[in-house]
């Protein structure tokens, strides 16, 4: 190879390495801004009402009360009824558990 070709390949290599480095720095800075503790859920079935018969406050399933022996509320399973008796299940919205 000629001296000019080698120089061009070296320059291209430096540009590629710099681009990869820049992409990794940006990617890591984005990851650093995501706090794992802020992620409560990834799907609706990851969420449940905090208290039985009260779907106004939703939490991750592992933090919810055990409502397996709770009575039915207005014909719906107790964790899915709002104050007016309408079924109101919990869901996952932007990695947070919320009532629909």
C-alpha positions in Angstrom: 0.0 0.0 0.0 1.1 3.5 -0.6 1.8 5.9 2.1 -1.3 8.0 1.2 -3.6 5.0 1.5 -2.2 4.1 4.9 -2.8 7.7 6.1 -6.4 7.6 4.9 -7.1 4.3 6.7 -5.6 5.6 9.9 -7.8 8.7 9.7 -10.9 6.6 9.0 -10.0 4.3 12.0 -9.6 7.3 14.3 -13.0 8.7 13.2 -14.7 5.3 13.7 -13.2 4.9 17.2 -14.1 8.4 18.2 -17.7 7.9 17.0 -18.0 4.6 19.0 -16.6 6.4 22.0 -19.1 9.3 21.6 -22.0 6.9 21.2 -21.0 5.0 24.4 -20.7 8.2 26.4 -24.1 9.4 25.4 -25.6 6.0 26.0 -24.1 5.8 29.5 -25.2 9.3 30.4 -28.8 8.3 29.5 -28.6 5.2 31.6 -27.3 7.1 34.5 -30.4 9.3 34.5 -32.7 6.3 34.8 -33.1 5.4 38.5 -34.0 1.7 38.8 -36.0 2.5 42.0 -38.3 4.7 40.0 -39.4 1.7 37.8 -42.4 0.1 39.5 -43.7 -2.0 36.5 -43.4 -2.9 32.9 -46.9 -4.3 32.3 -50.4 -3.9 33.8 -50.3 -7.2 35.6 -47.3 -5.9 37.6 -49.6 -3.6 39.5 -52.3 -4.1 42.1 -54.4 -1.9 44.5 -52.6 -0.9 47.6 -55.6 -1.8 49.8 -58.4 -4.2 49.2 -61.6 -2.6 47.8 -59.6 0.6 46.9 -58.1 0.9 43.5 -57.4 4.6 43.9 -53.8 3.9 45.0 -51.9 1.3 43.0 -48.6 -0.3 43.8 -46.4 -3.1 42.5 -47.9 -6.5 43.2 -45.2 -7.4 45.8 -46.2 -4.3 47.9 -50.0 -4.8 47.7 -52.2 -6.3 50.4 -53.2 -10.0 50.1 -56.8 -9.7 49.0 -57.5 -13.3 48.3 -60.0 -13.6 51.1 -61.5 -10.1 50.7 -65.2 -9.9 49.9 -66.5 -8.9 46.5 -67.4 -5.2 46.1 -70.3 -4.3 43.8 -69.9 -7.4 41.7 -66.3 -6.9 40.8 -63.3 -8.4 42.5 -62.5 -6.1 45.3 -59.3 -4.6 44.1 -60.8 -3.4 40.8 -63.7 -1.2 42.0 -63.6 2.6 42.4 -65.8 4.7 44.7 -68.8 4.7 42.3 -68.8 0.9 41.9 -67.3 0.9 38.4 -64.5 -1.5 37.8 -61.2 0.4 37.9 -58.2 -1.9 37.5 -54.6 -0.8 38.1 -52.3 -0.6 35.1 -48.7 0.4 34.3 -48.2 3.8 32.8 -44.7 5.1 32.2 -43.2 2.5 34.6 -45.6 3.6 37.4 -48.6 1.8 38.8 -51.8 3.9 38.4 -55.5 3.4 38.6 -57.4 3.6 35.2 
